């Protein structure tokens, strides 16, 4: 396992985001974090063996994410959403059209994605477009080496993605806290069940890649879930 930050591939001077990369030989995980109020994380995963890559939650910084994707020199296969909130899908339309790839989300959050431009305008006074190449996933997607775990609570269609000992949790589980449940589609009861499910699929080597904030480990999962 290795870890690099900031200036890899010459992206140390990103205009609106910070950059880091980890890898273990089979997969490379690149993390792009918005430097604004939301500090939302976008992840690019490169499957070294198949020479493919895919993106999780491209919330903003579309041109910068595009530049990093192109610098990797492998095909982009898909864009995935952990959930449908506007701060996680803001750059998806741009990237989907640039690369001609589909966007995948749980069927229960399809409506939320389509309404995302309205929420972006209301809460951030920002104009975004909902992705056109949008489809729901009900089962595993052949293009990606991820296991999809439906974890409702933050939204009704929230999902986590498992890649080996890494779990991408969106806003279901963050460092020191869980996702809020007071927004449309939220449910405290469902979130508790989802956190229990996450705990059951985790082990001592599990690393959490959240939708906002820093990466953390299994010890933190247990501490947060058992509060």
ROTOR-894720 format. One line per field, with one value per residue: residue in one letter; x, y, z of N, C-alpha, C in turn. Coordinates in steps of 0.02 Angstrom, whole numbers, padded with zeros to 5 digits. Layout:
! ROTOR-894720
r c(A_...)
n_c1 c(X_...)
n_c2 c(Y_...)
n_c3 c(Z_...)
ca_c1 c(X_...)
ca_c2 c(Y_...)
ca_c3 c(Z_...)
c_c1 c(X_...)
c_c2 c(Y_...)
c_c3 c(Z_...)
! end
This chain:
! ROTOR-894720
r c(X_X_X_X_X_X_X_X_X_X_X_X_X_X_X_X_X_X_X_X_X_X_X_X_X_X_X_X_X_X_X_X_X_X_X_X_X_X_X_X_X_X_X_X_X_X_X_X_X_X_X_X_X_X_X_X_X_X_X_X_X_X_X_X_X_X_X_X_X_X_X_X_X_X_X_X_X_X_X_X_X_X_X_X_X_X_X_X_X_X_X_X_X_X_X_X_X_X_X_X_X_X_X_X_X_X_X_X_X_X_X_X_X_X_X_X_X_X_X_X_X_X_X_X_X_X_X_X_X_X_X_X_X_X_X_X_X_X_X_X_X_X_X_X_X_X_X_X_X_X_X_X_X_X_X_X_X_X_X_X_X_X_X_X_X_X_X_X_X_X_X_X_X_X_X_X_X_X_X_X_X_X_X_X_X_X_X_X_X_X_X_X_X_X_X_X_X_X_X_X_X_X_X_X_X_X_X_X_X_X_X_X_X_X_X_X_X_X_X_X_X_X_X_X_X_X_X)
n_c1 c(00042_00026_00037_00002_00005_-00065_00037_00041_00048_00055_-00050_-00045_-00083_-00221_-00368_-00491_-00494_-00421_-00299_-00265_-00186_-00199_-00139_-00129_-00072_-00164_-00273_-00295_-00335_-00398_-00422_-00519_-00550_-00668_-00631_-00719_-00870_-00931_-00835_-00834_-00803_-00737_-00707_-00591_-00570_-00451_-00438_-00310_-00276_-00374_-00364_-00457_-00561_-00666_-00784_-00835_-00962_-00948_-00948_-00916_-00802_-00781_-00697_-00569_-00574_-00594_-00469_-00382_-00433_-00405_-00267_-00235_-00242_-00319_-00472_-00626_-00760_-00883_-00993_-01031_-01154_-01165_-01276_-01415_-01396_-01366_-01235_-01156_-01170_-01145_-01048_-01073_-01154_-01074_-00955_-01007_-01055_-00937_-00859_-00945_-01010_-01116_-01216_-01241_-01362_-01452_-01617_-01711_-01668_-01676_-01769_-01727_-01602_-01642_-01704_-01601_-01537_-01628_-01616_-01480_-01481_-01563_-01497_-01362_-01353_-01315_-01294_-01326_-01329_-01435_-01381_-01397_-01376_-01429_-01458_-01534_-01467_-01496_-01437_-01270_-01149_-01076_-00967_-00890_-00783_-00848_-00941_-01110_-01196_-01347_-01392_-01498_-01560_-01489_-01527_-01663_-01615_-01481_-01318_-01178_-01013_-00913_-00746_-00635_-00552_-00595_-00720_-00838_-00931_-01014_-01131_-01180_-01098_-00983_-00826_-00822_-00960_-01130_-01231_-01351_-01528_-01639_-01678_-01770_-01823_-01746_-01712_-01705_-01719_-01697_-01566_-01496_-01509_-01437_-01309_-01280_-01275_-01162_-01064_-01065_-01006_-00880_-00705_-00550_-00459_-00527_-00553_-00626_-00696_-00763_-00903_-00879_-00745_-00609_-00523_-00549_-00535_-00576_-00586_-00637_-00761_-00829_-00833_-00913_-01033_-01075_-01107)
n_c2 c(-00060_00112_00291_00448_00626_00783_00837_00740_00686_00818_00889_00968_01099_01115_01203_01208_01100_00968_00835_00661_00498_00322_00152_-00026_-00114_-00198_-00112_00064_00203_00360_00514_00656_00809_00932_01102_01185_01236_01111_01008_00889_00721_00649_00497_00411_00256_00144_-00001_-00101_-00223_-00244_-00129_-00024_00111_00194_00311_00376_00470_00609_00763_00896_01011_00970_00984_00972_00843_00774_00797_00725_00594_00575_00581_00461_00368_00254_00166_00245_00173_00186_00292_00310_00331_00357_00408_00522_00661_00835_00884_00777_00740_00840_00860_00758_00754_00828_00747_00624_00652_00694_00578_00482_00386_00285_00335_00269_00230_00188_00129_00189_00317_00384_00485_00585_00620_00677_00790_00859_00975_01078_01083_01116_01245_01306_01288_01316_01413_01378_01323_01169_01019_00879_00712_00640_00512_00406_00272_00142_00032_-00135_-00252_-00323_-00231_-00265_-00196_-00153_-00193_-00203_-00232_-00201_-00123_-00099_00033_00110_00261_00385_00432_00357_00279_00262_00192_00085_00046_-00094_-00137_-00253_-00237_-00110_00014_00117_00241_00350_00466_00390_00346_00439_00513_00514_00534_00497_00495_00627_00619_00695_00744_00738_00573_00520_00416_00375_00251_00160_00195_00153_00014_-00002_00037_-00065_-00170_-00129_-00143_-00281_-00325_-00282_-00287_-00308_-00249_-00161_-00014_00144_00247_00394_00504_00635_00722_00643_00487_00334_00200_00027_00026_00151_00138_00046_00121_00232_00172_00107_00207)
n_c3 c(00000_-00041_-00025_-00094_-00109_-00166_-00278_-00378_-00547_-00583_-00528_-00416_-00402_-00407_-00447_-00376_-00293_-00190_-00200_-00186_-00180_-00165_-00167_-00204_-00291_-00364_-00374_-00394_-00300_-00317_-00240_-00243_-00172_-00142_-00114_-00028_00054_00068_00058_-00016_-00069_-00215_-00298_-00397_-00465_-00518_-00605_-00613_-00675_-00775_-00844_-00834_-00778_-00656_-00589_-00433_-00365_-00429_-00384_-00412_-00495_-00631_-00748_-00695_-00640_-00759_-00822_-00739_-00755_-00892_-00890_-00832_-00932_-00962_-01003_-00961_-00878_-00809_-00711_-00544_-00415_-00242_-00183_-00217_-00194_-00233_-00212_-00238_-00368_-00457_-00561_-00646_-00763_-00853_-00860_-00900_-01028_-01091_-01093_-01138_-01056_-00947_-00803_-00643_-00520_-00369_-00389_-00304_-00285_-00403_-00435_-00349_-00402_-00523_-00476_-00423_-00485_-00448_-00309_-00298_-00348_-00255_-00128_-00150_-00244_-00372_-00539_-00606_-00709_-00722_-00749_-00912_-00963_-00875_-00765_-00667_-00541_-00503_-00483_-00482_-00576_-00728_-00778_-00673_-00533_-00409_-00259_-00229_-00099_-00029_00070_00147_00227_00249_00123_00032_-00068_-00043_-00061_-00027_-00084_-00105_-00114_-00112_00038_00056_00081_00008_00068_00045_00108_00208_00312_00398_00452_00623_00629_00576_00425_00398_00434_00412_00291_00132_00104_00203_00347_00512_00574_00469_00439_00553_00539_00421_00461_00548_00457_00382_00481_00494_00377_00385_00435_00528_00442_00363_00268_00266_00144_00142_00095_00127_00205_00299_00263_00353_00478_00527_00668_00697_00636_00719_00837_00804_00763_00877_00966)
ca_c1 c(00000_00062_-00006_00032_-00041_-00056_00065_00044_00026_00054_-00112_-00036_-00112_-00292_-00401_-00547_-00495_-00358_-00292_-00220_-00191_-00175_-00140_-00103_-00051_-00222_-00316_-00273_-00391_-00381_-00472_-00521_-00593_-00687_-00609_-00771_-00910_-00952_-00778_-00860_-00752_-00746_-00657_-00577_-00540_-00419_-00427_-00246_-00276_-00417_-00351_-00519_-00571_-00733_-00788_-00888_-00985_-00916_-00992_-00897_-00735_-00784_-00639_-00511_-00582_-00581_-00397_-00352_-00455_-00368_-00197_-00227_-00232_-00359_-00541_-00676_-00815_-00947_-00997_-01075_-01176_-01186_-01344_-01433_-01393_-01334_-01164_-01121_-01182_-01142_-01005_-01087_-01177_-01015_-00910_-01043_-01056_-00868_-00831_-00995_-01021_-01177_-01216_-01282_-01386_-01506_-01682_-01749_-01643_-01681_-01806_-01685_-01552_-01674_-01721_-01540_-01526_-01670_-01585_-01417_-01498_-01592_-01451_-01295_-01359_-01271_-01329_-01298_-01374_-01441_-01354_-01445_-01362_-01442_-01492_-01533_-01440_-01532_-01390_-01201_-01136_-01020_-00910_-00852_-00767_-00873_-01003_-01156_-01232_-01400_-01389_-01543_-01560_-01474_-01581_-01693_-01576_-01410_-01282_-01106_-00978_-00859_-00691_-00588_-00560_-00614_-00792_-00854_-00993_-01055_-01148_-01206_-01052_-00928_-00782_-00851_-01032_-01169_-01267_-01413_-01588_-01694_-01691_-01816_-01800_-01706_-01746_-01658_-01725_-01663_-01494_-01469_-01505_-01383_-01246_-01270_-01253_-01093_-01022_-01062_-00964_-00814_-00658_-00496_-00420_-00572_-00541_-00686_-00688_-00828_-00922_-00850_-00696_-00550_-00527_-00538_-00529_-00625_-00594_-00683_-00828_-00859_-00844_-00969_-01094_-01095_-01120)
ca_c2 c(00000_00175_00350_00509_00683_00848_00855_00684_00702_00890_00919_00999_01166_01112_01267_01203_01035_00937_00770_00611_00433_00262_00094_-00089_-00158_-00218_-00054_00130_00245_00431_00552_00727_00840_01002_01149_01234_01222_01041_00962_00825_00679_00610_00444_00377_00190_00114_-00073_-00108_-00283_-00238_-00064_00015_00154_00218_00368_00376_00535_00670_00816_00961_01011_00924_00989_00945_00770_00750_00798_00669_00533_00568_00568_00391_00332_00192_00181_00256_00126_00204_00340_00281_00375_00326_00433_00570_00732_00877_00894_00716_00725_00902_00856_00695_00768_00848_00690_00572_00672_00697_00511_00438_00329_00290_00348_00219_00246_00145_00151_00230_00386_00412_00548_00633_00644_00720_00852_00888_01044_01123_01089_01152_01316_01330_01288_01339_01462_01351_01289_01105_00979_00808_00671_00612_00440_00385_00208_00116_-00035_-00180_-00305_-00303_-00204_-00303_-00153_-00133_-00248_-00182_-00259_-00147_-00136_-00049_00055_00168_00297_00454_00436_00291_00240_00264_00129_00083_00004_-00131_-00156_-00287_-00214_-00040_00027_00186_00246_00410_00501_00344_00344_00487_00512_00542_00543_00463_00542_00655_00584_00742_00767_00694_00504_00499_00375_00356_00179_00125_00208_00108_-00052_00000_00039_-00133_-00208_-00110_-00174_-00353_-00340_-00252_-00325_-00267_-00215_-00121_00058_00179_00306_00427_00554_00698_00715_00600_00414_00307_00127_-00016_00046_00208_00112_00018_00174_00273_00132_00086_00266)
ca_c3 c(00000_-00041_-00022_-00120_-00105_-00197_-00342_-00425_-00614_-00593_-00505_-00351_-00401_-00426_-00432_-00330_-00260_-00171_-00232_-00156_-00213_-00131_-00211_-00176_-00346_-00405_-00383_-00373_-00280_-00317_-00202_-00258_-00123_-00155_-00062_-00015_00113_00073_00060_-00042_-00099_-00275_-00302_-00461_-00452_-00576_-00603_-00649_-00715_-00834_-00875_-00836_-00720_-00647_-00544_-00383_-00339_-00455_-00360_-00438_-00526_-00687_-00792_-00659_-00639_-00827_-00835_-00703_-00789_-00955_-00875_-00813_-00996_-00967_-01020_-00909_-00891_-00779_-00656_-00493_-00362_-00179_-00173_-00268_-00175_-00285_-00201_-00259_-00439_-00494_-00620_-00680_-00831_-00892_-00871_-00938_-01098_-01117_-01102_-01166_-01011_-00908_-00732_-00609_-00452_-00347_-00417_-00256_-00286_-00471_-00433_-00314_-00449_-00572_-00442_-00396_-00506_-00409_-00242_-00306_-00356_-00192_-00071_-00167_-00298_-00423_-00593_-00628_-00750_-00704_-00804_-00960_-00969_-00806_-00760_-00599_-00535_-00458_-00470_-00495_-00642_-00756_-00794_-00614_-00487_-00344_-00232_-00211_-00037_-00019_00140_00154_00291_00230_00073_00025_-00116_-00027_-00068_-00016_-00133_-00074_-00158_-00067_00107_00055_00074_-00008_00106_00032_00170_00258_00368_00392_00509_00685_00628_00524_00382_00426_00414_00412_00223_00097_00095_00260_00398_00565_00585_00414_00445_00605_00508_00371_00497_00573_00399_00369_00532_00483_00319_00398_00475_00556_00390_00322_00264_00244_00102_00150_00047_00149_00258_00293_00263_00420_00480_00560_00738_00697_00618_00779_00886_00782_00760_00945_01009)
c_c1 c(00044_00012_00032_-00020_-00018_-00028_00073_00014_00022_-00010_-00107_-00068_-00184_-00327_-00452_-00547_-00425_-00359_-00247_-00232_-00164_-00177_-00110_-00080_-00107_-00266_-00281_-00335_-00368_-00439_-00465_-00572_-00606_-00662_-00661_-00810_-00922_-00894_-00798_-00804_-00777_-00691_-00652_-00542_-00514_-00408_-00366_-00248_-00316_-00406_-00415_-00522_-00644_-00732_-00846_-00900_-00947_-00959_-00978_-00830_-00730_-00722_-00576_-00514_-00569_-00507_-00362_-00369_-00414_-00295_-00183_-00219_-00263_-00431_-00583_-00738_-00882_-00938_-01050_-01092_-01191_-01257_-01355_-01429_-01349_-01259_-01123_-01129_-01170_-01101_-01022_-01110_-01118_-00971_-00943_-01044_-00986_-00842_-00882_-01009_-01085_-01164_-01263_-01300_-01441_-01572_-01721_-01725_-01644_-01715_-01765_-01632_-01583_-01694_-01659_-01526_-01567_-01640_-01519_-01429_-01524_-01540_-01382_-01295_-01314_-01313_-01292_-01350_-01376_-01415_-01410_-01438_-01368_-01481_-01486_-01498_-01481_-01486_-01320_-01193_-01072_-00958_-00867_-00840_-00790_-00935_-01046_-01196_-01284_-01403_-01433_-01539_-01545_-01521_-01607_-01653_-01502_-01379_-01209_-01076_-00918_-00809_-00637_-00602_-00576_-00689_-00802_-00925_-01037_-01067_-01181_-01164_-00993_-00883_-00815_-00927_-01064_-01204_-01331_-01473_-01649_-01709_-01740_-01786_-01759_-01747_-01695_-01660_-01688_-01587_-01463_-01461_-01447_-01315_-01229_-01246_-01181_-01045_-01013_-01017_-00894_-00770_-00600_-00457_-00463_-00554_-00604_-00667_-00755_-00842_-00897_-00797_-00643_-00568_-00514_-00544_-00583_-00637_-00643_-00754_-00863_-00877_-00906_-01034_-01120_-01106_-01186)
c_c2 c(00062_00232_00410_00565_00740_00849_00797_00705_00778_00923_00950_01067_01166_01176_01261_01139_01014_00865_00725_00545_00379_00204_00033_-00137_-00178_-00158_00009_00171_00317_00470_00626_00759_00913_01045_01204_01212_01147_00992_00892_00787_00644_00558_00417_00312_00163_00040_-00088_-00167_-00276_-00173_-00025_00059_00175_00270_00359_00448_00595_00731_00884_00954_00966_00925_00961_00869_00741_00746_00740_00603_00522_00554_00496_00344_00262_00212_00193_00214_00151_00258_00313_00333_00335_00348_00494_00643_00772_00884_00832_00702_00785_00901_00795_00706_00784_00787_00635_00588_00673_00628_00461_00376_00339_00309_00299_00243_00197_00173_00196_00303_00417_00479_00603_00663_00693_00788_00889_00959_01095_01136_01127_01227_01345_01338_01317_01393_01443_01314_01225_01070_00908_00767_00642_00536_00408_00320_00183_00048_-00074_-00239_-00281_-00280_-00237_-00261_-00137_-00193_-00233_-00222_-00201_-00167_-00081_-00031_00118_00199_00370_00475_00365_00247_00240_00194_00139_00035_-00028_-00152_-00187_-00267_-00140_-00034_00101_00199_00306_00448_00456_00344_00390_00481_00549_00551_00500_00516_00566_00620_00629_00772_00719_00625_00478_00460_00353_00281_00140_00135_00162_00037_-00055_00001_-00030_-00179_-00193_-00142_-00248_-00372_-00311_-00299_-00280_-00228_-00168_-00046_00090_00242_00343_00480_00624_00682_00662_00526_00388_00231_00093_00005_00104_00187_00088_00072_00215_00234_00115_00145_00260)
c_c3 c(00000_-00040_-00048_-00116_-00150_-00268_-00391_-00492_-00626_-00569_-00436_-00345_-00426_-00404_-00376_-00289_-00239_-00194_-00192_-00190_-00167_-00180_-00178_-00230_-00391_-00422_-00360_-00358_-00276_-00286_-00219_-00211_-00139_-00097_-00054_00046_00123_00082_00039_-00078_-00162_-00277_-00374_-00443_-00518_-00563_-00646_-00696_-00779_-00872_-00886_-00774_-00716_-00592_-00496_-00360_-00364_-00440_-00391_-00473_-00587_-00731_-00759_-00654_-00708_-00842_-00801_-00736_-00853_-00943_-00855_-00874_-00996_-00977_-00958_-00926_-00866_-00726_-00607_-00440_-00299_-00161_-00218_-00250_-00224_-00275_-00219_-00334_-00485_-00559_-00664_-00752_-00876_-00909_-00913_-01012_-01129_-01134_-01131_-01123_-00970_-00835_-00698_-00539_-00434_-00370_-00369_-00254_-00356_-00472_-00400_-00360_-00499_-00542_-00417_-00420_-00468_-00340_-00245_-00312_-00291_-00137_-00086_-00221_-00356_-00476_-00612_-00672_-00723_-00763_-00847_-00964_-00900_-00805_-00688_-00599_-00484_-00441_-00487_-00567_-00669_-00765_-00733_-00567_-00416_-00323_-00209_-00150_-00028_00055_00150_00223_00279_00173_00065_-00023_-00102_-00033_-00048_-00066_-00099_-00126_-00114_00005_00112_00046_00062_00017_00089_00096_00221_00320_00354_00453_00567_00684_00574_00482_00415_00396_00408_00344_00189_00084_00152_00310_00450_00578_00532_00418_00497_00578_00459_00405_00526_00517_00381_00418_00519_00425_00327_00438_00496_00504_00347_00326_00234_00204_00101_00097_00064_00202_00245_00292_00334_00419_00522_00632_00744_00680_00681_00829_00867_00786_00830_00992_01045)
! end
